[in-house]
Structures are given as structure tokens and as C-alpha cells.
Amino acid sequence: MGDSAVLDLEMYSKSDAARLLGVAPQTLGRWLDGYTAADGTRRPPILGANTVPGCSATPKFVTWGEFIEAGHLAAYRQQQRMPLQKLRKYASMWQRSCDVPYPLARRELCTTPGSHLNDNGAAMAESVTAFFDRVDFEGDIAVRYWPDGRDAHIVVDPRRQFGTPIIEGTRMGTEVLHGMYAAGDPAEWLAHAYSLDLVQVEAAIRFEQRLANRKIIAYQAA
């Protein structure tokens, strides 16, 4: 599955997607579902406007395309510390200029993300470029994500193990390894028992510990 169908795969709960991306669950919910403002006005979602027709306005699962788009948006906002309305403007720019589903999950955006908004475009592009450096593409479509970088042995692939983080080249989930390690199994034993390199096991443990200990920055949604 190398075409755009992979982007429509329903992969994660919002809480799981937020955990993997390092954003607050309520923030991801606003991006995908919209929200009611203080004045009672209903604000539409920032992402998902160009997904498959007929989808619910508040879907239960996050698609792979939405996951990558949310990672893009999180990287952009992390550097800029911008309010939600400016973030909406950024997403809308790509949605208007790219008449395709999930425009923020496309290889085309690796070239000049953010540069259309203001004079600080080069700085804005830096964080997004860093995010896309951890994404593999087939054609124009994002198909894999390396959450800790390509040298860290951990990959997220929507077509393998239901998109859970795994050790590169295996079916072993990082959460499984970390769970056994937390229960008292030494990393050396786990490496021997599952025919893994010790560096792979240690990478999986560090990855899961980082997710567990990550401090979420709660941005003001205004």
C-alpha cells in the first residue's frame, strides 16, 4: 500500500496519538474536532477538512494522515509559540493551495513550510524540516515515522503491528520490552531472549521512558 490509501488508515485513539507526538490530548482534540469558544461560537477543526467525504466530524480514531499532519503542526507551533488562530491560518494556507487529502502530510511541504506567512519563514521552516527528516515517503505520501530519529532503532509504520512503535526490522513493540524491563527483567536478558542487540533493547526502554516522563507544554488556545 504505497498510495494515498495509507493516509486513511485509522490508527490511534487521540490519547495514544497525543502521547506519541508529545502534545496535550486536549490540544490534539481541538485540532481534529474543533471546539466551542468562550463566546459560544463553534470553531471548526484545523485538520481533517480534506479527508474522506462522509467521515464523522468527531471520529473515534486518528488516521495516519491526521497523525502526520498533527506532528507537522506540533513541530511548527513548538518553535513559534503561536496562538491557535495563527496556527489555523498556517494550516488553511496549505489546504487551499494543495487540493489533496491531508496536505500537511505530503513530501512537497518539506521545501518551504511556513515561508508564505511572514518574514520569519526560514526560522519557521526549521522545526518542520526537523520533523519531516524523521518521516519516510513513498512518492508524495508519508509512510513511516522515526520518533527519535533514524539512528535510534525505533520506527512507527502504519502497515506493521497496527502502527505501534517497534524495533526496526522486527515485530517487537517498544512498550512490550519496556513493560518486561519495568517488571524486573534485565535488558541483557531481554536482548538474549528475543534475539535483539542490547543497544536495540536499551533504545526501546529509553524511548518508552521518555514518553512516560515527557512534560507536555500546554499552549493557550486562543
Summary of the structure (lengths in Angstrom):
residues: 222
radius of gyration: 18.1
end to end distance: 38.8
largest distance: 59.4
contacts: 653
relative contact order: 0.13
helix: 48%
strand: 11%
